[in-house]
Amino acid sequence: VRAEADAGYKQYAACSECSARHICDGFHRDYAALFGEDEARPITDIPVTHDPAYYIRDQDKIVEPEDRAWAL
């Protein structure tokens, strides 16, 4: 709701076919005006996911020494 109401994000037609549609806010309000909706391409090479950590789970993380106490 925040992404749509406050930040103006929107999902376009291609989003309905996208495997990340449940974890994605869509495109910024200016996107269609700048590039058109036809630029949007759905992600189809992964299973449909509802997991917001799908893409970051396996990424290497760098934690600065001063942040170790609360970040790890």
All heavy atoms as a GROMACS GRO file, in nm:
protein
  575
    1VAL      N    1   0.084  -0.118   0.000
    1VAL     CA    2   0.000   0.000   0.000
    1VAL      C    3   0.088   0.125   0.000
    1VAL      O    4   0.063   0.220  -0.071
    1VAL     CB    5  -0.096  -0.001   0.121
    1VAL    CG1    6  -0.166   0.131   0.136
    1VAL    CG2    7  -0.195  -0.114   0.107
    2ARG      N    8   0.194   0.127   0.083
    2ARG     CA    9   0.282   0.243   0.090
    2ARG      C   10   0.346   0.271  -0.044
    2ARG      O   11   0.352   0.385  -0.089
    2ARG     CB   12   0.390   0.223   0.196
    2ARG     CG   13   0.475   0.349   0.216
    2ARG     CD   14   0.617   0.320   0.260
    2ARG     NE   15   0.694   0.242   0.170
    2ARG     CZ   16   0.755   0.289   0.060
    2ARG    NH1   17   0.740   0.414   0.023
    2ARG    NH2   18   0.826   0.210  -0.017
    3ALA      N   19   0.394   0.168  -0.111
    3ALA     CA   20   0.459   0.187  -0.239
    3ALA      C   21   0.365   0.250  -0.341
    3ALA      O   22   0.404   0.338  -0.417
    3ALA     CB   23   0.513   0.054  -0.292
    4GLU      N   24   0.241   0.205  -0.341
    4GLU     CA   25   0.144   0.258  -0.437
    4GLU      C   26   0.093   0.396  -0.395
    4GLU      O   27   0.094   0.491  -0.474
    4GLU     CB   28   0.026   0.162  -0.450
    4GLU     CG   29  -0.075   0.204  -0.554
    4GLU     CD   30  -0.189   0.106  -0.567
    4GLU    OE1   31  -0.174  -0.010  -0.525
    4GLU    OE2   32  -0.294   0.145  -0.619
    5ALA      N   33   0.050   0.409  -0.272
    5ALA     CA   34  -0.014   0.534  -0.228
    5ALA      C   35   0.087   0.647  -0.204
    5ALA      O   36   0.064   0.760  -0.246
    5ALA     CB   37  -0.093   0.509  -0.101
    6ASP      N   38   0.198   0.617  -0.138
    6ASP     CA   39   0.293   0.722  -0.102
    6ASP      C   40   0.400   0.745  -0.208
    6ASP      O   41   0.438   0.859  -0.233
    6ASP     CB   42   0.361   0.688   0.031
    6ASP     CG   43   0.263   0.683   0.147
    6ASP    OD1   44   0.155   0.743   0.136
    6ASP    OD2   45   0.295   0.619   0.248
    7ALA      N   46   0.450   0.639  -0.267
    7ALA     CA   47   0.561   0.653  -0.361
    7ALA      C   48   0.516   0.649  -0.507
    7ALA      O   49   0.595   0.676  -0.597
    7ALA     CB   50   0.666   0.544  -0.336
    8GLY      N   51   0.392   0.612  -0.532
    8GLY     CA   52   0.340   0.613  -0.668
    8GLY      C   53   0.385   0.496  -0.754
    8GLY      O   54   0.384   0.506  -0.876
    9TYR      N   55   0.423   0.386  -0.693
    9TYR     CA   56   0.462   0.269  -0.772
    9TYR      C   57   0.338   0.203  -0.831
    9TYR      O   58   0.230   0.208  -0.775
    9TYR     CB   59   0.540   0.169  -0.687
    9TYR     CG   60   0.684   0.208  -0.672
    9TYR    CD1   61   0.723   0.309  -0.586
    9TYR    CD2   62   0.783   0.144  -0.745
    9TYR    CE1   63   0.855   0.346  -0.572
    9TYR    CE2   64   0.915   0.179  -0.732
    9TYR     CZ   65   0.951   0.280  -0.646
    9TYR     OH   66   1.081   0.316  -0.633
   10LYS      N   67   0.356   0.138  -0.946
   10LYS     CA   68   0.243   0.077  -1.016
   10LYS      C   69   0.290  -0.048  -1.087
   10LYS      O   70   0.401  -0.053  -1.139
   10LYS     CB   71   0.188   0.177  -1.118
   10LYS     CG   72   0.072   0.126  -1.197
   10LYS     CD   73   0.022   0.229  -1.295
   10LYS     CE   74  -0.092   0.172  -1.376
   10LYS     NZ   75  -0.139   0.262  -1.478
   11GLN      N   76   0.205  -0.148  -1.091
   11GLN     CA   77   0.234  -0.267  -1.170
   11GLN      C   78   0.159  -0.256  -1.302
   11GLN      O   79   0.046  -0.208  -1.307
   11GLN     CB   80   0.196  -0.393  -1.094
   11GLN     CG   81   0.288  -0.417  -0.975
   11GLN     CD   82   0.273  -0.555  -0.917
   11GLN    OE1   83   0.178  -0.627  -0.942
   11GLN    NE2   84   0.371  -0.593  -0.836
   12TYR      N   85   0.223  -0.299  -1.409
   12TYR     CA   86   0.167  -0.290  -1.543
   12TYR      C   87   0.123  -0.428  -1.592
   12TYR      O   88   0.135  -0.527  -1.520
   12TYR     CB   89   0.269  -0.227  -1.638
   12TYR     CG   90   0.300  -0.086  -1.601
   12TYR    CD1   91   0.422  -0.052  -1.543
   12TYR    CD2   92   0.208   0.016  -1.618
   12TYR    CE1   93   0.451   0.079  -1.506
   12TYR    CE2   94   0.235   0.147  -1.582
   12TYR     CZ   95   0.356   0.178  -1.526
   12TYR     OH   96   0.384   0.306  -1.489
   13ALA      N   97   0.074  -0.436  -1.713
   13ALA     CA   98   0.021  -0.562  -1.767
   13ALA      C   99   0.123  -0.676  -1.758
   13ALA      O  100   0.088  -0.788  -1.719
   13ALA     CB  101  -0.024  -0.542  -1.911
   14ALA      N  102   0.248  -0.650  -1.791
   14ALA     CA  103   0.351  -0.754  -1.787
   14ALA      C  104   0.369  -0.810  -1.646
   14ALA      O  105   0.410  -0.925  -1.629
   14ALA     CB  106   0.483  -0.700  -1.839
   15CYS      N  107   0.339  -0.731  -1.546
   15CYS     CA  108   0.356  -0.774  -1.407
   15CYS      C  109   0.266  -0.893  -1.373
   15CYS      O  110   0.301  -0.974  -1.287
   15CYS     CB  111   0.330  -0.658  -1.312
   15CYS     SG  112   0.443  -0.519  -1.335
   16SER      N  113   0.153  -0.905  -1.437
   16SER     CA  114   0.062  -1.015  -1.406
   16SER      C  115   0.120  -1.150  -1.445
   16SER      O  116   0.077  -1.253  -1.394
   16SER     CB  117  -0.074  -0.995  -1.474
   16SER     OG  118  -0.060  -1.004  -1.615
   17GLU      N  119   0.220  -1.152  -1.532
   17GLU     CA  120   0.286  -1.275  -1.575
   17GLU      C  121   0.420  -1.296  -1.505
   17GLU      O  122   0.488  -1.395  -1.531
   17GLU     CB  123   0.310  -1.270  -1.726
   17GLU     CG  124   0.184  -1.254  -1.808
   17GLU     CD  125   0.216  -1.227  -1.953
   17GLU    OE1  126   0.324  -1.267  -2.000
   17GLU    OE2  127   0.132  -1.165  -2.020
   18CYS      N  128   0.459  -1.204  -1.419
   18CYS     CA  129   0.591  -1.205  -1.357
   18CYS      C  130   0.595  -1.294  -1.233
   18CYS      O  131   0.507  -1.286  -1.147
   18CYS     CB  132   0.631  -1.062  -1.320
   18CYS     SG  133   0.797  -1.051  -1.252
   19SER      N  134   0.698  -1.375  -1.221
   19SER     CA  135   0.714  -1.463  -1.105
   19SER      C  136   0.745  -1.387  -0.977
   19SER      O  137   0.728  -1.439  -0.868
   19SER     CB  138   0.827  -1.564  -1.132
   19SER     OG  139   0.790  -1.648  -1.240
   20ALA      N  140   0.788  -1.263  -0.987
   20ALA     CA  141   0.821  -1.182  -0.870
   20ALA      C  142   0.709  -1.084  -0.833
   20ALA      O  143   0.726  -0.999  -0.747
   20ALA     CB  144   0.951  -1.106  -0.894
   21ARG      N  145   0.592  -1.097  -0.894
   21ARG     CA  146   0.485  -0.998  -0.876
   21ARG      C  147   0.438  -0.983  -0.731
   21ARG      O  148   0.390  -0.879  -0.691
   21ARG     CB  149   0.367  -1.029  -0.967
   21ARG     CG  150   0.292  -1.156  -0.934
   21ARG     CD  151   0.184  -1.186  -1.039
   21ARG     NE  152   0.127  -1.318  -1.022
   21ARG     CZ  153   0.175  -1.429  -1.075
   21ARG    NH1  154   0.284  -1.424  -1.150
   21ARG    NH2  155   0.116  -1.544  -1.056
   22HIS      N  156   0.453  -1.090  -0.652
   22HIS     CA  157   0.407  -1.085  -0.512
   22HIS      C  158   0.507  -1.018  -0.419
   22HIS      O  159   0.472  -0.982  -0.306
   22HIS     CB  160   0.375  -1.225  -0.462
   22HIS     CG  161   0.270  -1.294  -0.542
   22HIS    ND1  162   0.138  -1.254  -0.544
   22HIS    CD2  163   0.279  -1.397  -0.629
   22HIS    CE1  164   0.069  -1.333  -0.626
   22HIS    NE2  165   0.152  -1.419  -0.679
   23ILE      N  166   0.631  -1.001  -0.464
   23ILE     CA  167   0.733  -0.939  -0.380
   23ILE      C  168   0.785  -0.809  -0.440
   23ILE      O  169   0.875  -0.746  -0.385
   23ILE     CB  170   0.852  -1.036  -0.354
   23ILE    CG1  171   0.921  -1.076  -0.484
   23ILE    CG2  172   0.804  -1.157  -0.276
   23ILE    CD1  173   1.052  -1.150  -0.466
   24CYS      N  174   0.728  -0.766  -0.550
   24CYS     CA  175   0.775  -0.648  -0.622
   24CYS      C  176   0.672  -0.535  -0.610
   24CYS      O  177   0.552  -0.558  -0.624
   24CYS     CB  178   0.796  -0.683  -0.769
   24CYS     SG  179   0.850  -0.543  -0.869
   25ASP      N  180   0.721  -0.415  -0.588
   25ASP     CA  181   0.632  -0.298  -0.580
   25ASP      C  182   0.591  -0.249  -0.718
   25ASP      O  183   0.499  -0.170  -0.729
   25ASP     CB  184   0.701  -0.183  -0.507
   25ASP     CG  185   0.723  -0.213  -0.360
   25ASP    OD1  186   0.644  -0.290  -0.303
   25ASP    OD2  187   0.819  -0.160  -0.303
   26GLY      N  188   0.658  -0.293  -0.821
   26GLY     CA  189   0.629  -0.246  -0.956
   26GLY      C  190   0.726  -0.138  -1.000
   26GLY      O  191   0.842  -0.138  -0.958
   27PHE      N  192   0.678  -0.046  -1.079
   27PHE     CA  193   0.762   0.058  -1.138
   27PHE      C  194   0.728   0.194  -1.080
   27PHE      O  195   0.613   0.221  -1.047
   27PHE     CB  196   0.741   0.061  -1.290
   27PHE     CG  197   0.788  -0.064  -1.357
   27PHE    CD1  198   0.703  -0.172  -1.375
   27PHE    CD2  199   0.918  -0.075  -1.402
   27PHE    CE1  200   0.746  -0.288  -1.436
   27PHE    CE2  201   0.963  -0.190  -1.463
   27PHE     CZ  202   0.876  -0.297  -1.481
   28HIS      N  203   0.827   0.279  -1.072
   28HIS     CA  204   0.806   0.414  -1.022
   28HIS      C  205   0.708   0.488  -1.112
   28HIS      O  206   0.699   0.461  -1.232
   28HIS     CB  207   0.939   0.490  -1.016
   28HIS     CG  208   0.931   0.617  -0.940
   28HIS    ND1  209   0.903   0.737  -0.999
   28HIS    CD2  210   0.942   0.641  -0.808
   28HIS    CE1  211   0.900   0.831  -0.907
   28HIS    NE2  212   0.924   0.776  -0.790
   29ARG      N  213   0.637   0.583  -1.056
   29ARG     CA  214   0.530   0.654  -1.128
   29ARG      C  215   0.576   0.716  -1.260
   29ARG      O  216   0.498   0.729  -1.351
   29ARG     CB  217   0.468   0.760  -1.038
   29ARG     CG  218   0.559   0.879  -1.015
   29ARG     CD  219   0.499   0.983  -0.923
   29ARG     NE  220   0.567   0.969  -0.796
   29ARG     CZ  221   0.509   0.981  -0.679
   29ARG    NH1  222   0.383   1.008  -0.669
   29ARG    NH2  223   0.577   0.966  -0.569
   30ASP      N  224   0.703   0.753  -1.273
   30ASP     CA  225   0.753   0.816  -1.394
   30ASP      C  226   0.792   0.717  -1.504
   30ASP      O  227   0.818   0.756  -1.616
   30ASP     CB  228   0.875   0.903  -1.364
   30ASP     CG  229   0.841   1.020  -1.275
   30ASP    OD1  230   0.722   1.056  -1.265
   30ASP    OD2  231   0.935   1.077  -1.215
   31TYR      N  232   0.799   0.590  -1.470
   31TYR     CA  233   0.851   0.490  -1.563
   31TYR      C  234   0.776   0.488  -1.696
   31TYR      O  235   0.837   0.496  -1.802
   31TYR     CB  236   0.848   0.351  -1.499
   31TYR     CG  237   0.912   0.246  -1.587
   31TYR    CD1  238   1.047   0.222  -1.581
   31TYR    CD2  239   0.835   0.173  -1.677
   31TYR    CE1  240   1.107   0.126  -1.662
   31TYR    CE2  241   0.893   0.078  -1.758
   31TYR     CZ  242   1.028   0.055  -1.751
   31TYR     OH  243   1.086  -0.038  -1.832
   32ALA      N  244   0.646   0.473  -1.692
   32ALA     CA  245   0.566   0.464  -1.815
   32ALA      C  246   0.577   0.591  -1.898
   32ALA      O  247   0.583   0.585  -2.020
   32ALA     CB  248   0.421   0.432  -1.785
   33ALA      N  249   0.580   0.705  -1.831
   33ALA     CA  250   0.592   0.832  -1.904
   33ALA      C  251   0.726   0.842  -1.976
   33ALA      O  252   0.735   0.894  -2.087
   33ALA     CB  253   0.575   0.949  -1.809
   34LEU      N  254   0.831   0.788  -1.915
   34LEU     CA  255   0.965   0.796  -1.975
   34LEU      C  256   0.989   0.686  -2.078
   34LEU      O  257   1.049   0.711  -2.183
   34LEU     CB  258   1.071   0.785  -1.865
   34LEU     CG  259   1.079   0.903  -1.769
   34LEU    CD1  260   1.171   0.868  -1.652
   34LEU    CD2  261   1.128   1.027  -1.840
   35PHE      N  262   0.946   0.564  -2.048
   35PHE     CA  263   0.983   0.450  -2.131
   35PHE      C  264   0.864   0.376  -2.193
   35PHE      O  265   0.882   0.294  -2.281
   35PHE     CB  266   1.064   0.350  -2.049
   35PHE     CG  267   1.185   0.410  -1.985
   35PHE    CD1  268   1.189   0.433  -1.850
   35PHE    CD2  269   1.295   0.445  -2.062
   35PHE    CE1  270   1.301   0.490  -1.789
   35PHE    CE2  271   1.407   0.501  -2.003
   35PHE     CZ  272   1.410   0.524  -1.867
   36GLY      N  273   0.744   0.399  -2.143
   36GLY     CA  274   0.627   0.326  -2.190
   36GLY      C  275   0.615   0.193  -2.118
   36GLY      O  276   0.711   0.140  -2.067
   37GLU      N  277   0.495   0.140  -2.116
   37GLU     CA  278   0.472   0.011  -2.050
   37GLU      C  279   0.534  -0.106  -2.124
   37GLU      O  280   0.562  -0.210  -2.066
   37GLU     CB  281   0.322  -0.016  -2.037
   37GLU     CG  282   0.254   0.065  -1.931
   37GLU     CD  283   0.110   0.022  -1.912
   37GLU    OE1  284   0.083  -0.099  -1.904
   37GLU    OE2  285   0.024   0.112  -1.906
   38ASP      N  286   0.556  -0.091  -2.254
   38ASP     CA  287   0.609  -0.201  -2.334
   38ASP      C  288   0.752  -0.239  -2.298
   38ASP      O  289   0.798  -0.346  -2.335
   38ASP     CB  290   0.600  -0.168  -2.483
   38ASP     CG  291   0.457  -0.158  -2.531
   38ASP    OD1  292   0.368  -0.216  -2.465
   38ASP    OD2  293   0.433  -0.092  -2.633
   39GLU      N  294   0.823  -0.152  -2.227
   39GLU     CA  295   0.959  -0.183  -2.182
   39GLU      C  296   0.960  -0.289  -2.073
   39GLU      O  297   1.058  -0.359  -2.056
   39GLU     CB  298   1.027  -0.057  -2.128
   39GLU     CG  299   1.066   0.043  -2.234
   39GLU     CD  300   1.194   0.003  -2.304
   39GLU    OE1  301   1.287  -0.047  -2.238
   39GLU    OE2  302   1.200   0.020  -2.426
   40ALA      N  303   0.852  -0.299  -1.997
   40ALA     CA  304   0.846  -0.393  -1.884
   40ALA      C  305   0.844  -0.536  -1.936
   40ALA      O  306   0.770  -0.570  -2.026
   40ALA     CB  307   0.722  -0.365  -1.800
   41ARG      N  308   0.928  -0.619  -1.876
   41ARG     CA  309   0.936  -0.761  -1.912
   41ARG      C  310   0.920  -0.844  -1.786
   41ARG      O  311   0.989  -0.821  -1.687
   41ARG     CB  312   1.070  -0.794  -1.977
   41ARG     CG  313   1.096  -0.722  -2.107
   41ARG     CD  314   1.014  -0.786  -2.220
   41ARG     NE  315   1.041  -0.723  -2.347
   41ARG     CZ  316   0.971  -0.626  -2.400
   41ARG    NH1  317   0.867  -0.577  -2.334
   41ARG    NH2  318   1.001  -0.576  -2.517
   42PRO      N  319   0.832  -0.942  -1.786
   42PRO     CA  320   0.814  -1.025  -1.667
   42PRO      C  321   0.932  -1.119  -1.644
   42PRO      O  322   0.996  -1.164  -1.739
   42PRO     CB  323   0.687  -1.104  -1.698
   42PRO     CG  324   0.681  -1.109  -1.847
   42PRO     CD  325   0.743  -0.980  -1.895
   43ILE      N  326   0.959  -1.147  -1.519
   43ILE     CA  327   1.059  -1.249  -1.483
   43ILE      C  328   0.988  -1.383  -1.493
   43ILE      O  329   0.886  -1.406  -1.426
   43ILE     CB  330   1.110  -1.226  -1.340
   43ILE    CG1  331   1.181  -1.091  -1.331
   43ILE    CG2  332   1.201  -1.340  -1.296
   43ILE    CD1  333   1.211  -1.048  -1.189
   44THR      N  334   1.040  -1.472  -1.576
   44THR     CA  335   0.973  -1.601  -1.596
   44THR      C  336   1.067  -1.719  -1.577
   44THR      O  337   1.025  -1.833  -1.594
   44THR     CB  338   0.911  -1.608  -1.737
   44THR    OG1  339   1.015  -1.589  -1.834
   44THR    CG2  340   0.803  -1.503  -1.756
   45ASP      N  341   1.193  -1.693  -1.541
   45ASP     CA  342   1.289  -1.803  -1.529
   45ASP      C  343   1.305  -1.855  -1.386
   45ASP      O  344   1.396  -1.932  -1.358
   45ASP     CB  345   1.425  -1.761  -1.585
   45ASP     CG  346   1.485  -1.641  -1.514
   45ASP    OD1  347   1.411  -1.569  -1.443
   45ASP    OD2  348   1.607  -1.619  -1.528
   46ILE      N  349   1.213  -1.816  -1.297
   46ILE     CA  350   1.209  -1.868  -1.161
   46ILE      C  351   1.065  -1.907  -1.131
   46ILE      O  352   0.973  -1.860  -1.198
   46ILE     CB  353   1.258  -1.765  -1.056
   46ILE    CG1  354   1.164  -1.644  -1.050
   46ILE    CG2  355   1.401  -1.723  -1.082
   46ILE    CD1  356   1.184  -1.554  -0.931
   47PRO      N  357   1.043  -1.992  -1.030
   47PRO     CA  358   0.906  -2.022  -0.990
   47PRO      C  359   0.842  -1.897  -0.928
   47PRO      O  360   0.911  -1.810  -0.876
   47PRO     CB  361   0.921  -2.132  -0.885
   47PRO     CG  362   1.062  -2.175  -0.888
   47PRO     CD  363   1.142  -2.068  -0.955
   48VAL      N  364   0.710  -1.888  -0.930
   48VAL     CA  365   0.640  -1.778  -0.864
   48VAL      C  366   0.679  -1.781  -0.717
   48VAL      O  367   0.678  -1.887  -0.653
   48VAL     CB  368   0.487  -1.792  -0.880
   48VAL    CG1  369   0.415  -1.688  -0.797
   48VAL    CG2  370   0.449  -1.778  -1.027
   49THR      N  371   0.715  -1.665  -0.662
   49THR     CA  372   0.758  -1.659  -0.523
   49THR      C  373   0.679  -1.556  -0.444
   49THR      O  374   0.640  -1.452  -0.498
   49THR     CB  375   0.909  -1.631  -0.512
   49THR    OG1  376   0.946  -1.635  -0.374
   49THR    CG2  377   0.947  -1.496  -0.570
   50HIS      N  378   0.657  -1.588  -0.318
   50HIS     CA  379   0.597  -1.496  -0.221
   50HIS      C  380   0.702  -1.458  -0.116
   50HIS      O  381   0.671  -1.387  -0.021
   50HIS     CB  382   0.477  -1.561  -0.151
   50HIS     CG  383   0.361  -1.583  -0.242
   50HIS    ND1  384   0.256  -1.495  -0.252
   50HIS    CD2  385   0.334  -1.683  -0.330
   50HIS    CE1  386   0.169  -1.540  -0.340
   50HIS    NE2  387   0.214  -1.655  -0.389
   51ASP      N  388   0.824  -1.507  -0.133
   51ASP     CA  389   0.932  -1.490  -0.036
   51ASP      C  390   1.009  -1.361  -0.063
   51ASP      O  391   1.082  -1.351  -0.161
   51ASP     CB  392   1.026  -1.610  -0.046
   51ASP     CG  393   1.144  -1.602   0.048
   51ASP    OD1  394   1.150  -1.508   0.130
   51ASP    OD2  395   1.230  -1.690   0.039
   52PRO      N  396   0.994  -1.259   0.024
   52PRO     CA  397   1.062  -1.132   0.000
   52PRO      C  398   1.215  -1.142   0.007
   52PRO      O  399   1.285  -1.054  -0.042
   52PRO     CB  400   1.008  -1.040   0.108
   52PRO     CG  401   0.956  -1.131   0.213
   52PRO     CD  402   0.914  -1.257   0.144
   53ALA      N  403   1.268  -1.250   0.064
   53ALA     CA  404   1.412  -1.267   0.073
   53ALA      C  405   1.466  -1.356  -0.040
   53ALA      O  406   1.583  -1.395  -0.037
   53ALA     CB  407   1.450  -1.326   0.209
   54TYR      N  408   1.385  -1.388  -0.137
   54TYR     CA  409   1.424  -1.480  -0.245
   54TYR      C  410   1.557  -1.441  -0.310
   54TYR      O  411   1.644  -1.524  -0.328
   54TYR     CB  412   1.314  -1.486  -0.352
   54TYR     CG  413   1.346  -1.581  -0.464
   54TYR    CD1  414   1.316  -1.716  -0.454
   54TYR    CD2  415   1.408  -1.537  -0.580
   54TYR    CE1  416   1.345  -1.804  -0.555
   54TYR    CE2  417   1.439  -1.624  -0.683
   54TYR     CZ  418   1.408  -1.758  -0.670
   54TYR     OH  419   1.439  -1.846  -0.770
   55TYR      N  420   1.574  -1.316  -0.344
   55TYR     CA  421   1.694  -1.274  -0.416
   55TYR      C  422   1.811  -1.243  -0.324
   55TYR      O  423   1.926  -1.250  -0.366
   55TYR     CB  424   1.664  -1.151  -0.503
   55TYR     CG  425   1.585  -1.186  -0.625
   55TYR    CD1  426   1.449  -1.159  -0.632
   55TYR    CD2  427   1.645  -1.247  -0.734
   55TYR    CE1  428   1.376  -1.192  -0.746
   55TYR    CE2  429   1.574  -1.280  -0.847
   55TYR     CZ  430   1.439  -1.253  -0.852
   55TYR     OH  431   1.367  -1.287  -0.963
   56ILE      N  432   1.787  -1.208  -0.200
   56ILE     CA  433   1.898  -1.167  -0.114
   56ILE      C  434   1.949  -1.278  -0.023
   56ILE      O  435   2.056  -1.265   0.036
   56ILE     CB  436   1.861  -1.044  -0.028
   56ILE    CG1  437   1.748  -1.078   0.068
   56ILE    CG2  438   1.826  -0.926  -0.114
   56ILE    CD1  439   1.725  -0.970   0.174
   57ARG      N  440   1.874  -1.384  -0.012
   57ARG     CA  441   1.911  -1.492   0.081
   57ARG      C  442   2.052  -1.544   0.058
   57ARG      O  443   2.126  -1.569   0.153
   57ARG     CB  444   1.811  -1.606   0.071
   57ARG     CG  445   1.845  -1.723   0.163
   57ARG     CD  446   1.735  -1.828   0.170
   57ARG     NE  447   1.624  -1.773   0.248
   57ARG     CZ  448   1.508  -1.734   0.196
   57ARG    NH1  449   1.485  -1.745   0.068
   57ARG    NH2  450   1.413  -1.685   0.272
   58ASP      N  451   2.094  -1.561  -0.065
   58ASP     CA  452   2.224  -1.620  -0.094
   58ASP      C  453   2.332  -1.518  -0.130
   58ASP      O  454   2.441  -1.556  -0.169
   58ASP     CB  455   2.210  -1.722  -0.208
   58ASP     CG  456   2.122  -1.839  -0.168
   58ASP    OD1  457   2.130  -1.881  -0.050
   58ASP    OD2  458   2.045  -1.888  -0.251
   59GLN      N  459   2.301  -1.390  -0.116
   59GLN     CA  460   2.401  -1.288  -0.145
   59GLN      C  461   2.502  -1.277  -0.030
   59GLN      O  462   2.466  -1.292   0.087
   59GLN     CB  463   2.336  -1.151  -0.164
   59GLN     CG  464   2.256  -1.138  -0.290
   59GLN     CD  465   2.190  -1.002  -0.300
   59GLN    OE1  466   2.182  -0.926  -0.203
   59GLN    NE2  467   2.142  -0.969  -0.417
   60ASP      N  468   2.627  -1.250  -0.066
   60ASP     CA  469   2.727  -1.224   0.036
   60ASP      C  470   2.694  -1.090   0.102
   60ASP      O  471   2.657  -0.995   0.034
   60ASP     CB  472   2.867  -1.216  -0.026
   60ASP     CG  473   2.915  -1.352  -0.075
   60ASP    OD1  474   2.871  -1.454  -0.019
   60ASP    OD2  475   2.996  -1.354  -0.168
   61LYS      N  476   2.708  -1.087   0.233
   61LYS     CA  477   2.680  -0.965   0.308
   61LYS      C  478   2.811  -0.912   0.366
   61LYS      O  479   2.894  -0.989   0.413
   61LYS     CB  480   2.581  -0.990   0.421
   61LYS     CG  481   2.452  -1.057   0.379
   61LYS     CD  482   2.370  -0.972   0.286
   61LYS     CE  483   2.236  -1.031   0.254
   61LYS     NZ  484   2.233  -1.141   0.164
   62ILE      N  485   2.828  -0.782   0.365
   62ILE     CA  486   2.942  -0.718   0.428
   62ILE      C  487   2.889  -0.636   0.544
   62ILE      O  488   2.806  -0.547   0.525
   62ILE     CB  489   3.019  -0.628   0.328
   62ILE    CG1  490   3.073  -0.713   0.214
   62ILE    CG2  491   3.129  -0.551   0.399
   62ILE    CD1  492   3.135  -0.634   0.102
   63VAL      N  493   2.935  -0.669   0.663
   63VAL     CA  494   2.892  -0.597   0.782
   63VAL      C  495   3.014  -0.524   0.837
   63VAL      O  496   3.117  -0.586   0.866
   63VAL     CB  497   2.834  -0.694   0.888
   63VAL    CG1  498   2.796  -0.619   1.015
   63VAL    CG2  499   2.714  -0.768   0.831
   64GLU      N  500   3.000  -0.395   0.851
   64GLU     CA  501   3.108  -0.314   0.906
   64GLU      C  502   3.129  -0.350   1.053
   64GLU      O  503   3.034  -0.386   1.123
   64GLU     CB  504   3.075  -0.165   0.894
   64GLU     CG  505   3.055  -0.118   0.750
   64GLU     CD  506   3.182  -0.131   0.666
   64GLU    OE1  507   3.293  -0.126   0.721
   64GLU    OE2  508   3.168  -0.147   0.543
   65PRO      N  509   3.254  -0.342   1.100
   65PRO     CA  510   3.282  -0.381   1.240
   65PRO      C  511   3.193  -0.311   1.342
   65PRO      O  512   3.147  -0.374   1.438
   65PRO     CB  513   3.429  -0.341   1.259
   65PRO     CG  514   3.488  -0.348   1.121
   65PRO     CD  515   3.376  -0.304   1.029
   66GLU      N  516   3.163  -0.185   1.322
   66GLU     CA  517   3.081  -0.112   1.419
   66GLU      C  518   2.934  -0.156   1.419
   66GLU      O  519   2.859  -0.123   1.510
   66GLU     CB  520   3.091   0.040   1.397
   66GLU     CG  521   3.038   0.087   1.263
   66GLU     CD  522   3.144   0.093   1.153
   66GLU    OE1  523   3.249   0.027   1.165
   66GLU    OE2  524   3.119   0.162   1.054
   67ASP      N  525   2.892  -0.231   1.317
   67ASP     CA  526   2.755  -0.278   1.308
   67ASP      C  527   2.737  -0.425   1.346
   67ASP      O  528   2.624  -0.475   1.348
   67ASP     CB  529   2.702  -0.256   1.165
   67ASP     CG  530   2.696  -0.110   1.128
   67ASP    OD1  531   2.673  -0.027   1.218
   67ASP    OD2  532   2.713  -0.080   1.009
   68ARG      N  533   2.845  -0.493   1.377
   68ARG     CA  534   2.838  -0.637   1.404
   68ARG      C  535   2.744  -0.673   1.519
   68ARG      O  536   2.676  -0.774   1.514
   68ARG     CB  537   2.976  -0.694   1.430
   68ARG     CG  538   3.061  -0.698   1.304
   68ARG     CD  539   3.192  -0.773   1.330
   68ARG     NE  540   3.278  -0.764   1.215
   68ARG     CZ  541   3.269  -0.841   1.107
   68ARG    NH1  542   3.175  -0.932   1.102
   68ARG    NH2  543   3.351  -0.826   1.006
   69ALA      N  544   2.740  -0.592   1.623
   69ALA     CA  545   2.660  -0.625   1.742
   69ALA      C  546   2.512  -0.636   1.709
   69ALA      O  547   2.442  -0.722   1.760
   69ALA     CB  548   2.682  -0.519   1.850
   70TRP      N  549   2.459  -0.551   1.623
   70TRP     CA  550   2.317  -0.557   1.594
   70TRP      C  551   2.283  -0.624   1.462
   70TRP      O  552   2.171  -0.670   1.442
   70TRP     CB  553   2.256  -0.415   1.595
   70TRP     CG  554   2.305  -0.325   1.485
   70TRP    CD1  555   2.410  -0.237   1.493
   70TRP    CD2  556   2.254  -0.314   1.355
   70TRP    NE1  557   2.426  -0.172   1.372
   70TRP    CE2  558   2.331  -0.218   1.285
   70TRP    CE3  559   2.149  -0.375   1.285
   70TRP    CZ2  560   2.308  -0.183   1.152
   70TRP    CZ3  561   2.126  -0.340   1.153
   70TRP    CH2  562   2.206  -0.244   1.089
   71ALA      N  563   2.381  -0.634   1.371
   71ALA     CA  564   2.351  -0.687   1.238
   71ALA      C  565   2.368  -0.838   1.225
   71ALA      O  566   2.315  -0.898   1.134
   71ALA     CB  567   2.437  -0.616   1.133
   72LEU      N  568   2.442  -0.897   1.313
   72LEU     CA  569   2.467  -1.042   1.302
   72LEU      C  570   2.401  -1.118   1.416
   72LEU      O  571   2.371  -1.072   1.517
   72LEU     CB  572   2.617  -1.070   1.302
   72LEU     CG  573   2.694  -1.011   1.185
   72LEU    CD1  574   2.841  -1.038   1.199
   72LEU    CD2  575   2.643  -1.067   1.054
   0.00000   0.00000   0.00000
